[in-house]
Amino acid sequence: MTDTFPTKFATKGHFGCQPGDVVDLSAESDTARYLSHSLETVRMGTGALARLREAFGSNGTVSSDEISEELKETLENLREIMRVFPECSHCGQRVSSVADGDVFIPKFECAEAGGLKAYDVLVGIPSGKIAFANDLRNLVVIADDGPSVNGLIGQKVLTQSAASAGLALVFVGNSCPSVVKAGEELHVGCGLPKKGRLGTIVTDLWWYSAMDHDFFIERCAAEGLDPEDFLDFVVHVEPGVYAFSDELADPHEDAVVLSKIRKVDAAAPAISASGVDTATRLEDSQFWKYLSRRRERGGMSRLGDVFCTLGGGLYWIDGGLRSVSGREDDMAYAGGKLEDRKVVRLHKRIPLLPEKEVGIIYPLGWDYPGKLGIAPENIDPYWLAAGMMFLATATSQPVKVLGGDRLTEEKRLEQSEENRAILAASFDLLCEIAELRGLWESGRLEAVFTELVAAFWKD
């Protein structure tokens, strides 16, 4: 990095630009403004380094034994700040770059050079009826662990994920578009001819939803929901497989087609199963596949982050914790108020975890006891056993509280004790669920514990 902040950014196709485009950061354009704003921390770091170099002499060099530990830490923090580069909404990657004279040069080309293009997803409509609505996400399980939907690539990934669950989910902004018959196609858009208009979708979600009508009725019944609470209207079509496009058009235009729907000659797409995990081996389980992608964060263990963090984006769906779109937690086990649990069912057969798998605990409250305090009765055995091991280990020692070093000793102890009481009550709840379901008697729980001990101590 140079002492002066570059005034240009060679895009290499990022940010919807052509591969050879170079953006003048001072120009009056949306891309220039976005880059300038996103690079502000890099600009601050550049200025700070320049001042440090000036303080240590013209050549800016100094041996490590000549500076204090505090200054070493400051320099390292500056280096971290200066690695924060803007994210390309078309490929979803953070565009790390190096300064070459007066120009930032990205280290790699954009996978969607020139900008993301319009695309299709396929949805089967065997009933010959398409149900349109604002939001049908709570009828299916849609994985939501991809790029942010604030970017085009994140919207595309979510649309593709929804299609794999049998739902067309296309971003259209706050446009309340109409569905119009246009020849052999249906067009979803704004300012379209009134002739041929079949209905209007109230898009409070900023996306429109569509699925096969019979599948829609089936999913409403499975979730115990009234179809009339969701449905906007139904359009009759020839039964078959349909392509639903995202035209990536500007929803603010007066007259614009945002999505096209047309029948295609293709095999009916398979709908991904969203039911209970039936894995009989740890490595095949949804629990282990998910946990293996997690990392320790800020002194919190993987399990501590998953089970305790407020707003972690995980929900109990079909017995497992999942990052999903448009769903809330399944109903928690109806075992009474958590704070009324004073006697803990202690099981010596529950093995402990390595200490690093507990770490610092996020501050809990009786109104937010973490995910284990609201576990459903159908919790998957792997999630259940891991939760029991985590709680048994956490309550066997003083509870370390996140941010405890900034609290007075009195407040730290108070929060630690409240956390411990909540964790103990949650432990009792999980033990009760295990007993209620006969998981001890069947030997299932001990088999899972054996697998988890081998996996955690190996790690």
C-alpha positions in Angstrom: 0.0 0.0 0.0 1.3 3.4 -0.9 1.3 6.5 1.4 -1.2 8.2 -0.9 -4.7 6.9 -1.5 -5.3 5.8 -5.1 -8.0 7.8 -7.1 -8.9 5.0 -9.5 -10.2 1.4 -9.3 -9.5 -1.1 -12.1 -12.7 -3.2 -11.8 -11.7 -6.4 -13.7 -15.4 -6.9 -14.5 -16.6 -6.4 -10.9 -19.6 -4.2 -9.8 -21.4 -4.8 -13.1 -18.5 -3.2 -15.1 -16.8 -4.5 -18.2 -13.4 -6.2 -17.6 -11.3 -3.3 -18.9 -13.3 -0.5 -17.1 -11.4 1.8 -14.6 -13.6 3.8 -12.3 -12.6 7.3 -11.3 -13.4 7.4 -7.5 -14.2 11.1 -7.7 -16.7 10.7 -10.5 -20.5 11.3 -10.0 -21.7 7.7 -10.6 -23.3 5.1 -8.5 -20.3 2.7 -8.8 -17.8 5.5 -7.9 -19.9 6.5 -4.8 -20.3 2.9 -3.7 -16.5 2.2 -4.0 -15.5 5.5 -2.3 -17.8 4.8 0.6 -16.7 1.1 0.9 -13.0 2.1 0.8 -13.3 4.7 3.5 -11.6 2.4 6.2 -8.8 1.7 3.7 -8.4 5.5 3.2 -8.2 6.1 6.9 -5.6 3.3 7.3 -3.5 4.7 4.4 -3.5 8.2 6.1 -2.6 6.7 9.5 0.3 4.7 8.0 1.6 7.7 6.2 1.7 9.7 9.5 3.5 6.8 11.3 6.1 6.6 8.5 6.6 10.4 8.8 7.1 10.1 12.6 9.7 7.4 12.2 11.6 9.1 9.4 11.5 9.6 5.7 12.1 5.9 4.8 9.4 4.8 7.2 11.5 1.8 8.4 11.9 0.8 12.1 13.0 -2.4 13.7 10.5 -4.3 15.8 12.5 -3.9 19.0 12.3 -0.1 18.6 8.5 0.2 19.0 6.2 -0.5 21.8 3.8 -3.4 22.1 0.9 -0.9 21.8 2.3 0.5 18.5 2.8 -3.0 17.2 -0.9 -3.8 18.0 -1.9 -0.5 16.3 0.0 -1.4 13.1 -1.6 -4.9 13.0 -5.0 -3.3 13.5 -4.3 -1.0 10.6 -3.3 -3.9 8.4 -6.6 -5.6 9.2 -8.6 -2.5 8.4 -6.9 -2.1 5.1 -7.9 -5.7 4.1 -11.6 -4.7 4.1 -12.5 -4.2 0.5 -15.9 -3.7 -1.1 -18.1 -6.7 -2.0 -19.2 -7.3 -5.6 -22.9 -7.8 -5.7 -22.6 -9.7 -8.9 -20.2 -12.4 -7.9 -20.6 -12.1 -4.1 -16.8 -11.9 -3.5 -15.0 -9.3 -1.4 -12.7 -7.7 -4.1 -9.4 -7.7 -2.3 -7.0 -5.4 -4.2 -3.5 -4.0 -4.2 -2.5 -0.4 -4.9 -0.3 0.1 -8.0 0.6 3.7 -8.2 -2.7 5.6 -8.4 -4.9 2.6 -9.1 -6.4 -0.2 -7.1 -5.9 -3.5 -8.9 -8.2 -6.5 -7.9 -6.4 -9.7 -7.3 -8.9 -11.7 -9.4 -11.4 -11.4 -12.2 -15.2 -11.2 -11.6 -16.9 -14.6 -12.2 -19.9 -12.5 -13.6 -17.8 -10.0 -15.6 -19.9 -7.3 -17.0 -22.8 -8.0 -14.6 -25.1 -10.8 -13.7 -27.4 -11.8 -16.6 -31.1 -12.7 -16.6 -31.6 -16.4 -15.6 -34.4 -19.0 -15.2 -35.4 -21.5 -12.5 -37.6 -24.5 -13.2 -40.8 -25.4 -11.2 -43.2 -28.2 -11.9 -46.8 -27.3 -12.3 -48.5 -30.7 -12.6 -51.9 -29.5 -11.5 -52.1 -26.9 -14.3 -52.7 -24.2 -11.7 -50.2 -21.6 -10.5 -50.8 -20.2 -7.1 -49.4 -16.6 -6.8 -48.8 -14.8 -3.4 -46.6 -12.4 -1.6 -44.7 -14.8 0.6 -44.9 -18.6 0.7 -41.6 -19.3 2.3 -43.0 -20.7 5.5 -44.5 -23.6 3.6 -41.1 -25.0 2.6 -37.6 -25.1 3.9 -35.3 -22.7 2.0 -31.6 -22.7 2.9 -30.5 -19.2 3.5 -26.8 -19.5 4.1 -25.5 -18.0 0.9 -24.4 -14.4 0.0 -26.5 -11.5 1.3 -29.7 -10.9 -0.6 -28.8 -7.2 -0.6 -26.7 -8.2 -3.7 -27.8 -9.6 -7.0 -25.9 -12.9 -6.5 -27.5 -13.4 -3.1 -30.9 -12.9 -4.6 -30.1 -15.4 -7.4 -28.8 -18.0 -4.9 -31.9 -17.7 -2.7 -34.2 -18.0 -5.8 -32.4 -21.1 -6.9 -32.6 -22.6 -3.4 -36.4 -21.8 -3.3 -36.9 -23.5 -6.7 -35.3 -26.7 -5.4 -38.0 -26.7 -2.7 -40.8 -26.3 -5.4 -41.2 -22.5 -4.9 -40.7 -19.8 -7.5 -39.4 -16.8 -5.5 -38.3 -13.9 -7.6 -37.1 -10.4 -6.4 -39.3 -7.6 -7.9 -38.8 -4.8 -5.3 -41.7 -3.0 -3.7 -43.6 -2.9 -7.0 -46.8 -4.9 -6.5 -46.6 -6.2 -10.1 -49.4 -7.6 -12.2 -49.4 -10.9 -14.0 -50.4 -10.6 -17.7 -50.9 -13.1 -20.4 -48.5 -12.3 -23.3 -48.9 -14.8 -26.1 -47.7 -18.2 -24.8 -46.0 -16.6 -21.8 -47.1 -15.0 -18.6 -45.3 -11.7 -17.8 -44.9 -10.3 -14.2 -44.2 -6.6 -14.2 -45.4 -3.0 -13.8 -47.2 -0.7 -16.3 -48.1 -3.7 -18.5 -51.3 -3.6 -20.7 -54.5 -4.1 -18.8 -55.8 -6.4 -21.5 -54.9 -9.9 -20.5 -54.2 -9.0 -16.8 -54.8 -12.0 -14.6 -54.1 -10.5 -11.2 -51.9 -8.4 -9.0 -49.4 -9.5 -6.3 -49.0 -7.4 -3.2 -45.3 -7.7 -2.7 -44.7 -6.5 0.8 -41.8 -8.9 0.8 -40.3 -7.3 -2.3 -40.4 -10.8 -3.9 -43.2 -12.7 -5.6 -44.0 -16.3 -4.7 -45.6 -18.9 -7.0 -46.0 -22.7 -6.8 -48.1 -25.5 -8.1 -51.6 -25.1 -6.6 -52.0 -28.7 -5.4 -48.5 -28.6 -3.8 -49.5 -25.3 -2.1 -52.7 -26.9 -0.6 -50.6 -29.9 0.5 -48.0 -27.8 2.2 -50.6 -25.6 3.9 -52.2 -28.8 5.3 -48.9 -30.1 6.5 -48.1 -26.8 8.3 -51.6 -26.5 9.7 -52.2 -23.2 7.8 -55.2 -21.7 6.1 -54.6 -21.3 2.3 -56.8 -18.2 2.2 -54.3 -16.4 4.5 -51.7 -16.5 1.8 -53.2 -16.9 -1.7 -53.5 -13.8 -3.9 -54.9 -15.6 -7.0 -54.6 -18.7 -9.2 -53.8 -18.8 -13.0 -54.7 -21.9 -15.1 -52.0 -23.1 -17.4 -51.2 -26.3 -19.3 -49.8 -28.9 -16.9 -46.0 -29.3 -17.1 -42.7 -27.7 -16.2 -42.3 -24.0 -16.2 -39.3 -21.6 -16.4 -39.7 -18.6 -14.1 -37.1 -15.9 -15.0 -35.5 -13.1 -13.1 -35.0 -10.5 -15.8 -32.9 -8.4 -13.4 -34.8 -5.4 -14.6 -35.2 -2.1 -12.7 -38.5 -2.3 -10.7 -38.7 1.5 -10.6 -39.3 1.8 -14.3 -42.8 2.9 -15.3 -43.3 0.0 -17.7 -41.1 -3.1 -17.1 -41.3 -6.9 -17.3 -39.6 -8.2 -14.2 -40.2 -11.9 -14.7 -41.3 -14.2 -17.5 -43.1 -17.5 -17.1 -43.1 -20.0 -19.9 -43.7 -23.8 -20.4 -40.5 -25.7 -21.2 -39.7 -29.2 -22.4 -37.9 -30.5 -19.4 -38.1 -33.2 -16.9 -40.0 -32.4 -13.7 -37.4 -31.0 -11.2 -36.9 -33.0 -8.0 -38.1 -31.3 -4.9 -35.6 -31.4 -2.1 -36.7 -33.2 1.0 -37.3 -30.9 4.0 -38.3 -33.4 6.6 -36.7 -34.9 9.6 -33.0 -35.8 9.3 -32.8 -39.6 9.0 -29.0 -40.0 9.2 -27.8 -42.9 11.2 -24.1 -41.9 11.2 -22.6 -38.6 12.5 -20.8 -37.7 9.3 -24.1 -38.0 7.4 -26.1 -35.9 9.8 -27.3 -32.3 9.2 -25.9 -31.5 12.6 -22.3 -32.5 11.8 -22.3 -31.1 8.2 -23.5 -27.7 9.6 -21.1 -27.6 12.6 -18.1 -28.6 10.4 -18.6 -25.3 8.5 -18.6 -23.2 11.7 -15.5 -21.5 13.3 -14.8 -20.2 16.8 -15.7 -16.5 17.0 -14.5 -13.9 19.6 -13.7 -16.5 22.2 -17.0 -18.3 21.7 -16.9 -21.9 20.7 -18.7 -23.3 17.7 -21.4 -24.8 19.8 -21.6 -21.8 22.1 -22.2 -19.6 19.1 -24.8 -21.9 17.7 -26.7 -22.5 20.9 -26.5 -19.2 22.7 -26.0 -16.2 20.4 -29.0 -13.8 20.1 -30.0 -13.3 16.5 -27.8 -16.0 15.1 -30.2 -16.6 12.2 -30.8 -20.3 13.2 -34.3 -21.8 13.7 -35.6 -25.1 14.9 -37.0 -26.7 11.7 -38.0 -30.4 11.7 -35.8 -31.1 14.7 -32.6 -29.4 13.6 -31.2 -25.9 13.7 -31.1 -24.4 10.2 -30.4 -21.1 8.6 -33.6 -20.6 6.6 -35.6 -17.9 4.9 -39.1 -16.9 6.0 -39.5 -19.4 8.8 -39.8 -19.2 12.6 -38.9 -21.8 15.2 -41.1 -24.8 15.4 -43.1 -25.0 18.6 -40.9 -25.6 21.7 -41.4 -28.6 23.9 -44.4 -27.9 26.1 -42.7 -28.7 29.4 -43.7 -25.7 31.4 -41.8 -22.5 32.1 -38.1 -22.9 32.0 -37.5 -20.8 35.1 -39.6 -23.2 37.1 -37.1 -26.0 36.6 -35.2 -26.2 39.8 -34.2 -29.9 39.9 -31.7 -30.9 37.3 -31.8 -34.5 36.0 -28.1 -35.4 36.4 -26.9 -38.2 34.2 -23.4 -39.4 34.8 -23.6 -41.2 31.5 -23.5 -37.8 29.7 -19.9 -37.3 28.6 -18.2 -33.9 28.8 -16.7 -31.9 25.9 -13.2 -30.5 25.6 -13.2 -27.2 27.4 -12.6 -25.3 24.1 -16.0 -26.4 22.9 -17.7 -24.3 25.5 -15.7 -21.1 25.6 -17.3 -17.8 26.5 -21.1 -17.7 26.7 -23.3 -15.0 25.2 -25.4 -13.2 27.9 -28.7 -15.1 28.2 -32.0 -14.2 29.8 -35.1 -16.1 30.9 -36.9 -14.4 28.0 -34.1 -15.5 25.7 -32.5 -18.7 27.0 -30.7 -19.5 23.8 -31.9 -22.2 21.3 -31.6 -25.1 23.8 -34.1 -23.5 26.2 -36.7 -23.6 23.4 -35.9 -26.9 21.9 -38.8 -28.8 20.2 -39.8 -32.3 21.4 -38.8 -33.8 18.0 -35.2 -32.5 18.3 -32.9 -34.7 16.3 -30.8 -37.1 18.4 -27.5 -35.5 17.2 -28.6 -32.0 18.1 -30.0 -33.3 21.4 -26.9 -35.2 22.4 -24.6 -32.3 21.5 -26.8 -29.9 23.4 -26.7 -32.2 26.5 -22.9 -32.5 26.3 -22.5 -28.8 25.9 -24.8 -27.9 28.8 -23.3 -30.6 31.1 -19.8 -29.2 30.4 -20.8 -25.6 30.7 -22.5 -26.1 34.1 -19.6 -28.1 35.5 -17.4 -25.0 35.7 -17.7 -21.3 36.3 -19.5 -19.7 33.3 -17.4 -17.3 31.3 -19.6 -14.4 30.1 -19.1 -12.5 26.8 -18.0 -9.0 27.7 -17.3 -9.9 31.3 -13.9 -8.1 31.2 -15.8 -4.8 30.8 -18.2 -5.5 33.8 -17.6 -4.8 37.5 -16.9 -7.9 39.5 -20.4 -7.8 41.0 -22.1 -7.6 37.6 -19.8 -10.2 36.1 -20.7 -12.7 38.8 -24.4 -11.8 38.6 -24.5 -12.5 34.8 -22.4 -15.6 35.2 -24.8 -17.1 37.8 -27.9 -16.2 35.8 -26.3 -17.8 32.7 -25.5 -20.9 34.7 -29.1 -21.1 36.1 -30.5 -20.8 32.5 -28.1 -23.4 31.2 -29.0 -25.8 34.0 -32.7 -25.4 33.4 -32.1 -26.0 29.7 -30.1 -29.1 30.6 -33.0 -30.4 32.6 -35.4 -29.8 29.7 -33.3 -31.7 27.3 -32.9 -34.6 29.7 -36.7 -34.7 30.1 -37.2 -34.9 26.3 -34.6 -37.7 26.1 -36.5 -39.7 28.8 -39.9 -38.9 27.3 -38.8 -40.3 23.9 -37.2 -43.4 25.4 -33.8 -42.5 23.9 -31.9 -43.9 26.9 -33.8 -47.2 27.0 -33.3 -47.7 23.2 -29.6 -47.2 23.4 -29.8 -44.5 20.7 -28.5 -41.7 22.9 -25.5 -43.6 24.1 -24.6 -44.6 20.6 -24.7 -40.9 19.5 -22.6 -39.9 22.6 -19.9 -42.4 21.5 -19.8 -40.9 18.0 -19.6 -37.3 19.3 -16.9 -38.0 21.9 -14.7 -39.6 19.2 -15.3 -36.6 16.8 -14.9 -33.8 19.3 -11.8 -35.2 21.0 -10.3 -36.0 17.6 -10.8 -32.3 16.6 
